[in-house]
Amino acid sequence: MALAVEVVVSTTRTVDQVLKPVLYGRAGVPAYWILDAEETKLTVLELVDGVYVERDVVVGEKVFEATLPFPVEIVPAELLRER
């Protein structure tokens, strides 16, 4: 697996921000993104020496240009906008 993405809501916040990074890190997943639906925020974590480090935090309409695990542009507000 090259990327894990979790959509966080209040009921899953602790598991997604505390437990899952440990589990994904142990599995060697190089990128872990946490999309907070309540704050319209994307936290981008990358695995360095077995531990996730925060690469970026993107809020609202700000554009995140990912390179790992592949090139893509992400805008948190667009992901969470109702269609």
N, C-alpha and C positions, 0 to 999 in steps of 0.2 A: 504494500500500500504506500503510495507516494504522498497522500494528503488525507487528513481527517478534518472534517468540518462539523462543528456542533452548533445548533441553534439553541441559544440559552433563553430560558424563561425563568421566572422566580422559583418555580418548583424544581428545576434541574441545575440551578446556578452552582451550588457547592460541588456536585458530582462533576460537572463539566469543567470547572475551573481548578479543582483540586485533585480529584481521583483520576480522571481520564488522562490528563497530561502525563501522569506517572505511568499509566498502563501503555499509552501510545509510545512514550519514550522508551520503555522496556522493549517494545516490539520493533523499535527502530524506525518509526514513521518520521520522515524528515521534516514535514510541515504540519502544523496543527493550527487551524483557524477557529476562533470562537466568535460567532455572530450573535450579539446580544439584541434580541428582538425588542426589548423594552427601552433600551438606550440608543438604538439604531447605530450600533458600534461594532466594528470588526477588529478583533485583536489578533495579530499575526505572530505566531510563535514558530521558531525554527530550532531544530535539534542540533546542539553543539556539545560534543563530548558527552553524549547521553543525557543532557539536560536541556529543556526548552528555554530559549532566551527570547525576549520580546523584540521583534523586529520593527513593528509599527502598530499604531492604534489609529484607526480611521473612523471618523464619525460623520454621520449624515450624508451630505452630498460630495464629500471629499473622495477623490479617486485614489485607489491603491493600485499600483502597478506591480504585480507579482512577477518574479522571475523563477522562484522555487515553488512548486515542483515544475511549473511550466509558465510561460508568459501569458498573462491575462490581466485585464483591468476590472476591478471590482469597485462598485459604489454601494455601500451598505443601504442607503435609502432606497435605491432601485430594487435591491433584492427583497426588501420588506414591503414594498409598495403593493397594495392590493390591485389585482388585475380586473 
